[in-house]
């Protein structure tokens, strides 16, 4: 009998990204694909090397927050040994700002999400919702995560991320220059990327601020495929 794969869903941090509801959208998909799903409300399980050695996939939705050194060492060691890691938006690209080693593992860090014109801001999260396009790269057209997916438009937070050239970019998004912005040329950031780390694989997509974005057909398909791709 084939042993079920094990997925660890780590969710918490800033509640604005509804980490429980967001990850609950994808638990049935994981179970359908043969995963035994474990849930945690902190990164504490990362420090348990015996447990992590049996984890095939980490799905992390933990915006900001902090991570202890033992937890980070455990996560990095697990990924290096073959555990996959996947996530979206701030749950993976804006986690654990106190740790440069975490940022090194993931390969990209949220910098900002430029918002609407100041005169249009009302003091709510929608102040940062702007229309933008996720542009699929031609060289990624045959990748199992993005195959068959065309460019698509969203109205939500557009992440400007800081990355290095060890990420394998599958899609980008371009921040325009508006009259009220202090920058002077367009800035293109990865919107979907992967990263190899030892024997492990990491998948990141930056759309995913809210449940309606996660339910977008393209976003949801990309996340589902990304989790399967990253898994051991």
Protein Blocks (a to p, Z undefined) as FASTA:
>chain_A
ZZdddddddeehjfklommlmmmmmmmmmmmnopacdddfbfklmmmmklmmmpcbdcdd
deeiiddfklmmmmmmmmmnopacddehjllmmghklbmklmmmnopacfbdcdddfklp
ghiaklmgccddddddfklmmgfklgoiacdddddddddddddfkbccfbdcdddddfkb
cbfbdcdddfbdcddehjbccdddfbhfbmklmmpmklmmmmmmmmmmmpZZ
